[in-house]
């Protein structure tokens, strides 16, 4: 899974757990959440808007 893009909708407790696991697989993390948490960006994740995320997924 190395290098794959993982999109996480909701970066609360469960989303952060998923991000930690996916980071262990060397995935690129994208997140969507109306209330961003610093821990997600500390894990190397980037926040994007929902519309931007959906547009990206349609292209891949």
PDB file with one MODEL, atoms N, CA, C and O in Angstrom:
MODEL        1
ATOM      1  N   UNK A   1       0.817  -1.192   0.000  1.00  0.00           N
ATOM      2  CA  UNK A   1       0.000   0.000   0.000  1.00  0.00           C
ATOM      3  C   UNK A   1       0.861   1.256   0.000  1.00  0.00           C
ATOM      4  O   UNK A   1       0.340   2.372   0.003  1.00  0.00           O
ATOM      5  N   UNK A   2       2.131   1.081  -0.003  1.00  0.00           N
ATOM      6  CA  UNK A   2       3.045   2.216   0.049  1.00  0.00           C
ATOM      7  C   UNK A   2       2.782   3.194  -1.096  1.00  0.00           C
ATOM      8  O   UNK A   2       2.687   2.800  -2.258  1.00  0.00           O
ATOM      9  N   UNK A   3       2.669   4.456  -0.748  1.00  0.00           N
ATOM     10  CA  UNK A   3       2.463   5.497  -1.740  1.00  0.00           C
ATOM     11  C   UNK A   3       1.023   5.723  -2.144  1.00  0.00           C
ATOM     12  O   UNK A   3       0.737   6.679  -2.865  1.00  0.00           O
ATOM     13  N   UNK A   4       0.112   4.879  -1.707  1.00  0.00           N
ATOM     14  CA  UNK A   4      -1.309   5.050  -2.040  1.00  0.00           C
ATOM     15  C   UNK A   4      -1.908   6.213  -1.270  1.00  0.00           C
ATOM     16  O   UNK A   4      -1.431   6.566  -0.191  1.00  0.00           O
ATOM     17  N   UNK A   5      -2.944   6.802  -1.821  1.00  0.00           N
ATOM     18  CA  UNK A   5      -3.646   7.901  -1.164  1.00  0.00           C
ATOM     19  C   UNK A   5      -4.836   7.325  -0.395  1.00  0.00           C
ATOM     20  O   UNK A   5      -5.647   6.580  -0.946  1.00  0.00           O
ATOM     21  N   UNK A   6      -4.922   7.684   0.883  1.00  0.00           N
ATOM     22  CA  UNK A   6      -6.028   7.245   1.733  1.00  0.00           C
ATOM     23  C   UNK A   6      -6.801   8.487   2.158  1.00  0.00           C
ATOM     24  O   UNK A   6      -6.230   9.437   2.693  1.00  0.00           O
ATOM     25  N   UNK A   7      -8.102   8.465   1.912  1.00  0.00           N
ATOM     26  CA  UNK A   7      -8.959   9.595   2.246  1.00  0.00           C
ATOM     27  C   UNK A   7      -9.788   9.238   3.474  1.00  0.00           C
ATOM     28  O   UNK A   7     -10.497   8.231   3.491  1.00  0.00           O
ATOM     29  N   UNK A   8      -9.689  10.073   4.492  1.00  0.00           N
ATOM     30  CA  UNK A   8     -10.393   9.821   5.748  1.00  0.00           C
ATOM     31  C   UNK A   8     -11.408  10.931   5.962  1.00  0.00           C
ATOM     32  O   UNK A   8     -11.049  12.101   6.094  1.00  0.00           O
ATOM     33  N   UNK A   9     -12.674  10.553   5.993  1.00  0.00           N
ATOM     34  CA  UNK A   9     -13.743  11.519   6.241  1.00  0.00           C
ATOM     35  C   UNK A   9     -14.082  11.433   7.720  1.00  0.00           C
ATOM     36  O   UNK A   9     -14.682  10.465   8.187  1.00  0.00           O
ATOM     37  N   UNK A  10     -13.682  12.468   8.441  1.00  0.00           N
ATOM     38  CA  UNK A  10     -13.876  12.501   9.889  1.00  0.00           C
ATOM     39  C   UNK A  10     -12.592  12.097  10.592  1.00  0.00           C
ATOM     40  O   UNK A  10     -12.201  10.930  10.565  1.00  0.00           O
ATOM     41  N   UNK A  11     -11.940  13.065  11.220  1.00  0.00           N
ATOM     42  CA  UNK A  11     -10.661  12.782  11.883  1.00  0.00           C
ATOM     43  C   UNK A  11     -10.802  12.876  13.395  1.00  0.00           C
ATOM     44  O   UNK A  11      -9.963  13.458  14.084  1.00  0.00           O
ATOM     45  N   UNK A  12     -11.868  12.296  13.885  1.00  0.00           N
ATOM     46  CA  UNK A  12     -12.038  12.167  15.331  1.00  0.00           C
ATOM     47  C   UNK A  12     -11.200  11.004  15.828  1.00  0.00           C
ATOM     48  O   UNK A  12     -10.182  10.666  15.224  1.00  0.00           O
ATOM     49  N   UNK A  13     -11.617  10.395  16.916  1.00  0.00           N
ATOM     50  CA  UNK A  13     -10.836   9.310  17.518  1.00  0.00           C
ATOM     51  C   UNK A  13     -10.620   8.143  16.558  1.00  0.00           C
ATOM     52  O   UNK A  13      -9.504   7.639  16.430  1.00  0.00           O
ATOM     53  N   UNK A  14     -11.678   7.717  15.891  1.00  0.00           N
ATOM     54  CA  UNK A  14     -11.557   6.580  14.966  1.00  0.00           C
ATOM     55  C   UNK A  14     -10.735   6.969  13.744  1.00  0.00           C
ATOM     56  O   UNK A  14      -9.890   6.196  13.294  1.00  0.00           O
ATOM     57  N   UNK A  15     -10.975   8.158  13.206  1.00  0.00           N
ATOM     58  CA  UNK A  15     -10.218   8.614  12.045  1.00  0.00           C
ATOM     59  C   UNK A  15      -8.732   8.706  12.319  1.00  0.00           C
ATOM     60  O   UNK A  15      -7.918   8.360  11.463  1.00  0.00           O
ATOM     61  N   UNK A  16      -8.365   9.176  13.520  1.00  0.00           N
ATOM     62  CA  UNK A  16      -6.948   9.266  13.891  1.00  0.00           C
ATOM     63  C   UNK A  16      -6.340   7.870  14.002  1.00  0.00           C
ATOM     64  O   UNK A  16      -5.198   7.657  13.596  1.00  0.00           O
ATOM     65  N   UNK A  17      -7.093   6.925  14.547  1.00  0.00           N
ATOM     66  CA  UNK A  17      -6.601   5.534  14.627  1.00  0.00           C
ATOM     67  C   UNK A  17      -6.354   4.972  13.227  1.00  0.00           C
ATOM     68  O   UNK A  17      -5.338   4.320  12.985  1.00  0.00           O
ATOM     69  N   UNK A  18      -7.280   5.224  12.314  1.00  0.00           N
ATOM     70  CA  UNK A  18      -7.111   4.765  10.933  1.00  0.00           C
ATOM     71  C   UNK A  18      -5.891   5.440  10.309  1.00  0.00           C
ATOM     72  O   UNK A  18      -5.112   4.794   9.608  1.00  0.00           O
ATOM     73  N   UNK A  19      -5.726   6.735  10.562  1.00  0.00           N
ATOM     74  CA  UNK A  19      -4.583   7.470  10.014  1.00  0.00           C
ATOM     75  C   UNK A  19      -3.265   6.895  10.523  1.00  0.00           C
ATOM     76  O   UNK A  19      -2.311   6.764   9.756  1.00  0.00           O
ATOM     77  N   UNK A  20      -3.203   6.552  11.800  1.00  0.00           N
ATOM     78  CA  UNK A  20      -1.976   5.957  12.350  1.00  0.00           C
ATOM     79  C   UNK A  20      -1.648   4.638  11.649  1.00  0.00           C
ATOM     80  O   UNK A  20      -0.498   4.380  11.296  1.00  0.00           O
ATOM     81  N   UNK A  21      -2.668   3.813  11.455  1.00  0.00           N
ATOM     82  CA  UNK A  21      -2.465   2.520  10.801  1.00  0.00           C
ATOM     83  C   UNK A  21      -2.003   2.715   9.360  1.00  0.00           C
ATOM     84  O   UNK A  21      -1.040   2.086   8.922  1.00  0.00           O
ATOM     85  N   UNK A  22      -2.690   3.586   8.629  1.00  0.00           N
ATOM     86  CA  UNK A  22      -2.343   3.806   7.229  1.00  0.00           C
ATOM     87  C   UNK A  22      -0.979   4.466   7.079  1.00  0.00           C
ATOM     88  O   UNK A  22      -0.274   4.213   6.102  1.00  0.00           O
ATOM     89  N   UNK A  23      -0.602   5.302   8.029  1.00  0.00           N
ATOM     90  CA  UNK A  23       0.722   5.921   8.001  1.00  0.00           C
ATOM     91  C   UNK A  23       1.801   4.846   8.148  1.00  0.00           C
ATOM     92  O   UNK A  23       2.879   4.947   7.563  1.00  0.00           O
ATOM     93  N   UNK A  24       1.495   3.828   8.930  1.00  0.00           N
ATOM     94  CA  UNK A  24       2.418   2.704   9.083  1.00  0.00           C
ATOM     95  C   UNK A  24       2.654   1.956   7.784  1.00  0.00           C
ATOM     96  O   UNK A  24       3.693   1.319   7.608  1.00  0.00           O
ATOM     97  N   UNK A  25       1.689   2.033   6.871  1.00  0.00           N
ATOM     98  CA  UNK A  25       1.823   1.432   5.549  1.00  0.00           C
ATOM     99  C   UNK A  25       2.403   2.422   4.540  1.00  0.00           C
ATOM    100  O   UNK A  25       2.433   2.138   3.343  1.00  0.00           O
ATOM    101  N   UNK A  26       2.865   3.584   5.016  1.00  0.00           N
ATOM    102  CA  UNK A  26       3.479   4.625   4.182  1.00  0.00           C
ATOM    103  C   UNK A  26       2.511   5.185   3.147  1.00  0.00           C
ATOM    104  O   UNK A  26       2.886   5.421   1.998  1.00  0.00           O
ATOM    105  N   UNK A  27       1.256   5.396   3.565  1.00  0.00           N
ATOM    106  CA  UNK A  27       0.246   5.975   2.683  1.00  0.00           C
ATOM    107  C   UNK A  27       0.218   7.487   2.826  1.00  0.00           C
ATOM    108  O   UNK A  27       0.604   8.031   3.861  1.00  0.00           O
ATOM    109  N   UNK A  28      -0.241   8.162   1.779  1.00  0.00           N
ATOM    110  CA  UNK A  28      -0.471   9.603   1.826  1.00  0.00           C
ATOM    111  C   UNK A  28      -1.866   9.815   2.408  1.00  0.00           C
ATOM    112  O   UNK A  28      -2.832   9.205   1.949  1.00  0.00           O
ATOM    113  N   UNK A  29      -1.971  10.669   3.407  1.00  0.00           N
ATOM    114  CA  UNK A  29      -3.235  10.859   4.115  1.00  0.00           C
ATOM    115  C   UNK A  29      -3.908  12.163   3.730  1.00  0.00           C
ATOM    116  O   UNK A  29      -3.295  13.230   3.772  1.00  0.00           O
ATOM    117  N   UNK A  30      -5.178  12.065   3.354  1.00  0.00           N
ATOM    118  CA  UNK A  30      -6.010  13.229   3.113  1.00  0.00           C
ATOM    119  C   UNK A  30      -7.198  13.129   4.052  1.00  0.00           C
ATOM    120  O   UNK A  30      -7.780  12.057   4.218  1.00  0.00           O
ATOM    121  N   UNK A  31      -7.555  14.241   4.663  1.00  0.00           N
ATOM    122  CA  UNK A  31      -8.658  14.219   5.609  1.00  0.00           C
ATOM    123  C   UNK A  31      -9.663  15.320   5.366  1.00  0.00           C
ATOM    124  O   UNK A  31      -9.333  16.392   4.858  1.00  0.00           O
ATOM    125  N   UNK A  32     -10.897  15.034   5.738  1.00  0.00           N
ATOM    126  CA  UNK A  32     -11.985  16.013   5.687  1.00  0.00           C
ATOM    127  C   UNK A  32     -12.640  16.025   7.049  1.00  0.00           C
ATOM    128  O   UNK A  32     -13.042  14.981   7.563  1.00  0.00           O
ATOM    129  N   UNK A  33     -12.747  17.207   7.635  1.00  0.00           N
ATOM    130  CA  UNK A  33     -13.418  17.343   8.930  1.00  0.00           C
ATOM    131  C   UNK A  33     -13.717  18.817   9.164  1.00  0.00           C
ATOM    132  O   UNK A  33     -12.854  19.665   8.943  1.00  0.00           O
ATOM    133  N   UNK A  34     -14.939  19.134   9.612  1.00  0.00           N
ATOM    134  CA  UNK A  34     -15.260  20.545   9.889  1.00  0.00           C
ATOM    135  C   UNK A  34     -14.499  21.103  11.095  1.00  0.00           C
ATOM    136  O   UNK A  34     -14.397  22.318  11.260  1.00  0.00           O
ATOM    137  N   UNK A  35     -13.966  20.211  11.934  1.00  0.00           N
ATOM    138  CA  UNK A  35     -13.212  20.625  13.114  1.00  0.00           C
ATOM    139  C   UNK A  35     -11.848  19.930  13.086  1.00  0.00           C
ATOM    140  O   UNK A  35     -11.659  18.914  13.756  1.00  0.00           O
ATOM    141  N   UNK A  36     -10.891  20.471  12.314  1.00  0.00           N
ATOM    142  CA  UNK A  36      -9.582  19.815  12.170  1.00  0.00           C
ATOM    143  C   UNK A  36      -8.853  19.669  13.504  1.00  0.00           C
ATOM    144  O   UNK A  36      -8.955  20.523  14.384  1.00  0.00           O
ATOM    145  N   UNK A  37      -8.121  18.577  13.629  1.00  0.00           N
ATOM    146  CA  UNK A  37      -7.321  18.339  14.835  1.00  0.00           C
ATOM    147  C   UNK A  37      -5.843  18.346  14.457  1.00  0.00           C
ATOM    148  O   UNK A  37      -5.473  17.818  13.408  1.00  0.00           O
ATOM    149  N   UNK A  38      -4.996  18.937  15.295  1.00  0.00           N
ATOM    150  CA  UNK A  38      -3.566  19.017  14.986  1.00  0.00           C
ATOM    151  C   UNK A  38      -2.888  17.654  14.852  1.00  0.00           C
ATOM    152  O   UNK A  38      -1.918  17.523  14.106  1.00  0.00           O
ATOM    153  N   UNK A  39      -3.374  16.654  15.551  1.00  0.00           N
ATOM    154  CA  UNK A  39      -2.741  15.335  15.520  1.00  0.00           C
ATOM    155  C   UNK A  39      -2.713  14.757  14.103  1.00  0.00           C
ATOM    156  O   UNK A  39      -1.769  14.061  13.731  1.00  0.00           O
ATOM    157  N   UNK A  40      -3.752  15.049  13.317  1.00  0.00           N
ATOM    158  CA  UNK A  40      -3.803  14.522  11.952  1.00  0.00           C
ATOM    159  C   UNK A  40      -2.672  15.099  11.101  1.00  0.00           C
ATOM    160  O   UNK A  40      -2.022  14.362  10.359  1.00  0.00           O
ATOM    161  N   UNK A  41      -2.433  16.391  11.201  1.00  0.00           N
ATOM    162  CA  UNK A  41      -1.341  16.994  10.429  1.00  0.00           C
ATOM    163  C   UNK A  41       0.016  16.570  10.984  1.00  0.00           C
ATOM    164  O   UNK A  41       0.985  16.473  10.231  1.00  0.00           O
ATOM    165  N   UNK A  42       0.099  16.317  12.292  1.00  0.00           N
ATOM    166  CA  UNK A  42       1.344  15.824  12.880  1.00  0.00           C
ATOM    167  C   UNK A  42       1.704  14.439  12.339  1.00  0.00           C
ATOM    168  O   UNK A  42       2.878  14.078  12.265  1.00  0.00           O
ATOM    169  N   UNK A  43       0.690  13.676  11.967  1.00  0.00           N
ATOM    170  CA  UNK A  43       0.909  12.361  11.368  1.00  0.00           C
ATOM    171  C   UNK A  43       1.292  12.466   9.890  1.00  0.00           C
ATOM    172  O   UNK A  43       1.568  11.456   9.244  1.00  0.00           O
ATOM    173  N   UNK A  44       1.306  13.683   9.364  1.00  0.00           N
ATOM    174  CA  UNK A  44       1.662  13.889   7.965  1.00  0.00           C
ATOM    175  C   UNK A  44       0.465  14.045   7.056  1.00  0.00           C
ATOM    176  O   UNK A  44       0.625  14.105   5.836  1.00  0.00           O
ATOM    177  N   UNK A  45      -0.737  14.113   7.619  1.00  0.00           N
ATOM    178  CA  UNK A  45      -1.948  14.261   6.823  1.00  0.00           C
ATOM    179  C   UNK A  45      -2.182  15.691   6.379  1.00  0.00           C
ATOM    180  O   UNK A  45      -1.646  16.635   6.960  1.00  0.00           O
ATOM    181  N   UNK A  46      -2.983  15.836   5.349  1.00  0.00           N
ATOM    182  CA  UNK A  46      -3.372  17.141   4.832  1.00  0.00           C
ATOM    183  C   UNK A  46      -4.888  17.212   4.789  1.00  0.00           C
ATOM    184  O   UNK A  46      -5.557  16.257   4.394  1.00  0.00           O
ATOM    185  N   UNK A  47      -5.418  18.352   5.199  1.00  0.00           N
ATOM    186  CA  UNK A  47      -6.861  18.560   5.121  1.00  0.00           C
ATOM    187  C   UNK A  47      -7.228  19.156   3.775  1.00  0.00           C
ATOM    188  O   UNK A  47      -6.530  20.022   3.248  1.00  0.00           O
ATOM    189  N   UNK A  48      -8.330  18.679   3.231  1.00  0.00           N
ATOM    190  CA  UNK A  48      -8.892  19.212   1.988  1.00  0.00           C
ATOM    191  C   UNK A  48     -10.390  19.361   2.189  1.00  0.00           C
ATOM    192  O   UNK A  48     -10.958  18.798   3.125  1.00  0.00           O
ATOM    193  N   UNK A  49     -11.023  20.117   1.314  1.00  0.00           N
ATOM    194  CA  UNK A  49     -12.472  20.251   1.354  1.00  0.00           C
ATOM    195  C   UNK A  49     -13.136  19.002   0.790  1.00  0.00           C
ATOM    196  O   UNK A  49     -12.537  18.276  -0.003  1.00  0.00           O
ATOM    197  N   UNK A  50     -14.365  18.758   1.200  1.00  0.00           N
ATOM    198  CA  UNK A  50     -15.081  17.569   0.731  1.00  0.00           C
ATOM    199  C   UNK A  50     -15.229  17.573  -0.788  1.00  0.00           C
ATOM    200  O   UNK A  50     -15.042  16.541  -1.433  1.00  0.00           O
ATOM    201  N   UNK A  51     -15.565  18.728  -1.360  1.00  0.00           N
ATOM    202  CA  UNK A  51     -15.727  18.813  -2.807  1.00  0.00           C
ATOM    203  C   UNK A  51     -14.413  18.496  -3.523  1.00  0.00           C
ATOM    204  O   UNK A  51     -14.401  17.800  -4.538  1.00  0.00           O
ATOM    205  N   UNK A  52     -13.299  19.020  -2.978  1.00  0.00           N
ATOM    206  CA  UNK A  52     -11.986  18.745  -3.557  1.00  0.00           C
ATOM    207  C   UNK A  52     -11.653  17.258  -3.469  1.00  0.00           C
ATOM    208  O   UNK A  52     -11.123  16.675  -4.415  1.00  0.00           O
ATOM    209  N   UNK A  53     -11.963  16.657  -2.338  1.00  0.00           N
ATOM    210  CA  UNK A  53     -11.696  15.241  -2.148  1.00  0.00           C
ATOM    211  C   UNK A  53     -12.491  14.394  -3.127  1.00  0.00           C
ATOM    212  O   UNK A  53     -11.954  13.464  -3.727  1.00  0.00           O
ATOM    213  N   UNK A  54     -13.766  14.712  -3.289  1.00  0.00           N
ATOM    214  CA  UNK A  54     -14.607  13.952  -4.210  1.00  0.00           C
ATOM    215  C   UNK A  54     -14.145  14.140  -5.647  1.00  0.00           C
ATOM    216  O   UNK A  54     -14.205  13.203  -6.443  1.00  0.00           O
ATOM    217  N   UNK A  55     -13.687  15.331  -5.987  1.00  0.00           N
ATOM    218  CA  UNK A  55     -13.179  15.574  -7.350  1.00  0.00           C
ATOM    219  C   UNK A  55     -11.918  14.749  -7.595  1.00  0.00           C
ATOM    220  O   UNK A  55     -11.733  14.210  -8.686  1.00  0.00           O
ATOM    221  N   UNK A  56     -11.056  14.648  -6.596  1.00  0.00           N
ATOM    222  CA  UNK A  56      -9.835  13.842  -6.732  1.00  0.00           C
ATOM    223  C   UNK A  56     -10.183  12.385  -6.958  1.00  0.00           C
ATOM    224  O   UNK A  56      -9.582  11.728  -7.808  1.00  0.00           O
ATOM    225  N   UNK A  57     -11.132  11.876  -6.219  1.00  0.00           N
ATOM    226  CA  UNK A  57     -11.487  10.462  -6.317  1.00  0.00           C
ATOM    227  C   UNK A  57     -12.097  10.140  -7.664  1.00  0.00           C
ATOM    228  O   UNK A  57     -11.945   9.021  -8.153  1.00  0.00           O
ATOM    229  N   UNK A  58     -12.778  11.083  -8.272  1.00  0.00           N
ATOM    230  CA  UNK A  58     -13.366  10.842  -9.578  1.00  0.00           C
ATOM    231  C   UNK A  58     -12.279  10.748 -10.651  1.00  0.00           C
ATOM    232  O   UNK A  58     -12.492  10.130 -11.694  1.00  0.00           O
ATOM    233  N   UNK A  59     -11.124  11.354 -10.402  1.00  0.00           N
ATOM    234  CA  UNK A  59     -10.046  11.357 -11.379  1.00  0.00           C
ATOM    235  C   UNK A  59      -9.172  10.110 -11.308  1.00  0.00           C
ATOM    236  O   UNK A  59      -8.433   9.820 -12.249  1.00  0.00           O
ATOM    237  N   UNK A  60      -9.246   9.369 -10.204  1.00  0.00           N
ATOM    238  CA  UNK A  60      -8.355   8.222 -10.075  1.00  0.00           C
ATOM    239  C   UNK A  60      -9.031   6.934 -10.409  1.00  0.00           C
ATOM    240  O   UNK A  60      -8.407   5.875 -10.347  1.00  0.00           O
TER     241      UNK A  60
ENDMDL
END
